C-alpha cells in the first residue's frame, strides 16, 4: 500500500563543506518568510493578519543534534510553487544539504 502524503525534507544548517551556516537564526528567518503559506490560505499566501503569527506548518525551524534545520513539506509546492522554489534555491545557493525525511508507513487499523 502506498501513501500519497507529501514528502518532507530537512534543510541542514551545516554546509556540504562542513561549516555551520550563519547567521545563527537563519532557520527562523527562512521559516518566517514562509509563514503566510498555510492550509486554507488563498493561492499566493496571506490569509489576513493571523497568517503572520507563527510558522507555517509547511516550513518549520527545528534543531536536530544541535544543528539548526528547517523541515519543509512538499505540499508547499502545490500551494505556491514560487515559495517552494525560493526555499529549495536558498538551500542550493548556500550549499546546504537537503535530506528527505524517511517516514514509516501508517499502521493498518487495529482489528476488533
Buried (B, 14 or more C-beta within 10 A) or exposed (E): EEEEEEBBBBBBBBEEEEEEBEEEEBBBEBBBBBBBBBEEBEEEBBBEEEBEEEBBEBBBBEEEEEBBBBBBBBBBBEBBEEBBEBBBEBBEEBEBBBEEEEEEEEEEEEEE
